[in-house]
Amino acid sequence: MPKKSKKKIHPVKCRFAAISPKAKLFNRVKVAFQGEIGAFSEEAVFKFFGSNSNIQTIPCQTFADVFKLVEEGNADFGILPIENSLEGTVGQNYELLLTSDVNIFGEEILRIRHCLIANKGVKIGAIKRVYSHPQALGQCREFLEKLKLEAIPVYDTAGGVRMLKEEKAEEAAAIASERAGKIYQMKILKKGIETNKQNFTRFFIISLFIPLLQKGRDKNLKKETKRAKDSKTSIVFSLKNIPGILFQSLEGFAKRKINLTKIESRPIMGKPWEYHFYLDFEGHQEDKKIREALEELKEKTLFIKILGSYPTAKWR
Amino acid sequence: MPKKSKKKIHPVKCRFAAISPKAKLFNRVKVAFQGEIGAFSEEAVFKFFGSNSNIQTIPCQTFADVFKLVEEGNADFGILPIENSLEGTVGQNYELLLTSDVNIFGEEILRIRHCLIANKGVKIGAIKRVYSHPQALGQCREFLEKLKLEAIPVYDTAGGVRMLKEEKAEEAAAIASERAGKIYQMKILKKGIETNKQNFTRFFIISLFIPLLQKGRDKNLKKETKRAKDSKTSIVFSLKNIPGILFQSLEGFAKRKINLTKIESRPIMGKPWEYHFYLDFEGHQEDKKIREALEELKEKTLFIKILGSYPTAKWR
């Protein structure tokens, strides 16, 4: 009798394995992102989870689709751009976080570096038209003007590369990530063509999967878990429109020396004098001083939701 | 000898005339905006200044161009979208405000209502493709899916309408404002096709023109001026990264019962632990209690800039 083949289970070696041993039980991890294969969001997935053959990325048309896949259990994780250094906050994703049951599981920061990409054999001098998302075209405007190239908008940076390949275009190029160029086996004519190099996007990784450390009340489970040394927590809340109430609401954080890393008010549309406040701060919701500060805050809020505690992303 | 024709000078009847009598001296007011004729930004210009033949709008390719025209005196005012209820803050415009010498002169809020627009004689059943800016296409996705229409991205909502007219397209439509449809004498097939009706954009009107009330230190000038009853002030500042410093910086506003209407932290890219804080609050920089609160804030900031005081926009 031949030896029974022993199917090897590859443990997922990634940052989330470090914060939860349970994660190693996953054989294949599905991660939903908005955009086409080769998009910056997909690049952020691999930066976060590591370039591992056990990671399966699922392209989605919209951010709402990313949430849906995660909520219905058809993806283990989703990734969402949440703010960009040039364009600002992605408000839509904050709105979706507000109403969804998903948790913020982690964050990632990606430097956005645009490349000029063409079919193999195409020389830069032959190019007349350049396809990309309007935002990417805008971010590379100086380069396009210098070379007198016509900018043509398409839906998606990586989608422009795919189109170019399908059409075997000889007088056109696309602007997308280096990774998109490699995936479609195209030629990278020039790297880093963006005007402003301080172009970073911060992403949230979302899941329904509650990291064990968040179930910490169970003593047996708690023993197994290792919390990330540097954690951050994101919350959203609303306050009555009383002068000074925002100041009062931050008091509980200030007196416990909890460092705020983001604060943003967003008007609740249709209710001109009401706001949602989005707050990120250092520390984990299970930390004693964070728990106390949140209890104190609750007394002043009309509404509060903890979006998640997660390991702080490093600027790598 | 024939009677010498007396050229009639039309005073500009608009909101800014109400806050500064000097403004009436303008014969023709030039206002720069980003986009093509018929863009939502241009609509906001007329909502703010009133539909007056003395208003000349100047289309610009980029936001930076809007700033440049105003800074060089080639436009009296510029208009900038600063936040949208669905998309969030327009970070780029905040960055430009930070480094420019322009003043915020006013604010305006516009409801964004998308229309399906086609050439005259074209019936809705004949349409196969729809042109618009990717953001507008995304905001009308449910409508497009229901009618099984192919969405084709273009640079500009109003630009899509112009293109349609030039091409005399019979199987295509555009998504843009009702006003864009009227300007290009096209047929409005359907109004309000956006999925989410809570779609508002807030604009800043910028100028180099310092309203007289801001020169209030000059007693003679002060007498002439009438400050808007409800004013708002926008500032930007940075703080040292000390826990609780943001809380302390807001103390001066809280104890004077100054109502904050917007707060937003934006990381200073390349300096991971430093932030710029954008703050809007009720009151004018010439008000006694605002002056005191700003003096108190200055003691805690590394940097502070007053972007302007302006009459509060009404939700009309």
Interface residues (C-beta under 8 A of the other chain):
Chain A: T62 E83 N84 S85 L86 E87 G88 T89 V90 G91 Q92 Y94 E95 H133 P134 G138 R141 A151 P153 V154 Y155 Q198 N199 F200 N241 P243 G244 L246 F247 Q248 L250 E251 F253 A254 K255 K257 I258 N259 L260 T261 K262 I263 E264 S265 R266 P267 M269 G270 P272 F277 W315
Chain B: T62 E83 N84 S85 L86 E87 G88 T89 V90 G91 Q92 Y94 E95 H133 P134 G138 R141 A151 P153 V154 Y155 Q198 N199 F200 N241 P243 G244 L246 F247 Q248 L250 E251 F253 A254 K255 K257 I258 N259 L260 T261 K262 I263 E264 S265 R266 P267 M269 G270 P272 F277 W315
